[in-house]
């Protein structure tokens, strides 16, 4: 059950997105960070790549599972101010920047064999799954939206 004001806010947001036509950033409370749920991101949470002395840009990726069975999720919407980067386990406080779309750009290409890792929080690009909302008036001055399905927009940086 939600107040009429909450329902009106939802309807306004839905209409501004033209229903399912336009995407938006969503913070998934169950999956919004590179490490363990509820923990602050650490600089060694996820693998960025291995330096080769040539490549200077690396995509933020969230891995689920381990080894060959791990699922890789490209991260294109890191939360500003949460990215931490390390080279061979040592946090780097300079020498890199977020170039947008989850790309970490190093000022100089990391040397060959250097293991690069990162920690971060992230939002998920989503859209409404349907072009209509299922909203009911529950009581006087209150309503309910029992389900507001969202669909993740898969982006490839």
N, C-alpha and C positions, 0 to 999 in steps of 0.2 A: 504494500500500500504506500502510495506517495501523495504528497500534497498536490493541489492543483498547480501551484507554481512550479514544482518539479516536472510535472507532466507537460506544462506549457514550455518549459525550457527544452525538454526532450523533443517535442514537436518542432520547435523553432530550429534546433540544431539539425534535425532530420530534414526539414525543408530547405535549410541553407545548403545542405549537401546534395539536394535534388534526389532524395531517397538513396538508391544504390549507385547513382551516377558518379559521385565524387568521394574520393577517399579522405581519410584523416588519420592522425596519429592517435594510437591507443596504448595506454600503459596497462599491460596485463599484470594483475597483482600476483599471479602464480608463476610468471615467467618473464621477468623484466631485467635480469642481470646476468653477468657472465659467470658468476660463481654460485655458491650455495644460497638458497632462499633466505632472505632476511639479513644476509651478510653484506658488508660493504665490498665493492669491487676491489680486487687486488691485482697488481701488475702482472702476475703469472697465471691468471685464471684460464686464459684460452691461448692457443697457439695462433700466431700471426703468420709465421713462415720462417724460413731459414735464409739468412743473408747469402748473397752470391757475389757481392762487390759491384753489381751492376744495377739490380732492381732496387728502387728507392721507395716504391709505393706498395702498400699491402692492405688487403680488404679485411675489416673486422668480421670475424666469423664466430658463431656460437656453436660448439659441438655438443651433441647429446650422445652419451655412450662413450665407448672407448675402442681403440684399435680399428680394424677394417670395417666393423659394423657401425661405427659412429656416424650419426647423421649430422651434416653440416648445414647450418642456417646462416645465410648471408645477412649481415646487419647493416642496414642503410640509414637507420634513424637512431644513432646513439644520443643519449641525453647529454646536453652541453655541460661541461665541467666535471664529468664523471670518468673520462677516459684516463687510464693509467697504462704506461707502456714500459716494458723491460727488455733488455738485451742480455742474454745468458744469465737471467735471474736477477739482474741489477736494475732497479728502477731508473728510468731516464726522465729527468725533470726538464730537459731541453733537448733540442736537436731533432724534434719532430713536431708535426701539427696535424690536425684533422682537416683534410682537404674537402670535406663534404661527402655525402653518401656513404659514410663509414670507411672511407679511405684514409689510412695513416700514411702520411708522406714524411719521409726522413730527409733532413737537410743534405745528408750524404748517404749514399747506398751503404747499408751495413756490410761489413767484411764477410767473406765467404765462411760459412759454417756457424755464424752467430745465430743462436736460437732467439727469435723474437716472439714475445708474448704480450698480451694486453688484458685488461679488465675494464669493464664498462657497465653502465645501465643502458637500456634501450627501450624505445617505443616500437610498436608494430604498426606498419601501414595497413589500414583496414578500410572496409566500406560496409555499409549496411547490406545484408544479404537479400533483402526484399525491398520493393518499392512501396510498401505500406507498413504501418505500425499497428500492432494489435494492442489497443488501449481500451480499457473499460472504466466506467465510473463505478467505483466501489461503494462509496458513501457520499453524503453531502460534503463538498469541499475536498474530496480525495478521489484518487483514481489509482489504477494499476496498469502496469505494462509487464505482464508476466514473463515475457521473453523478448529480447531485442537481439536477434542473431546478427553476428558480424562475420565477415569473410576476410581472411588475410590476403593482401595484395602482394603477390610474389614479385620482387624487384631484383634485377640483376645489375649490379654496379658495373 
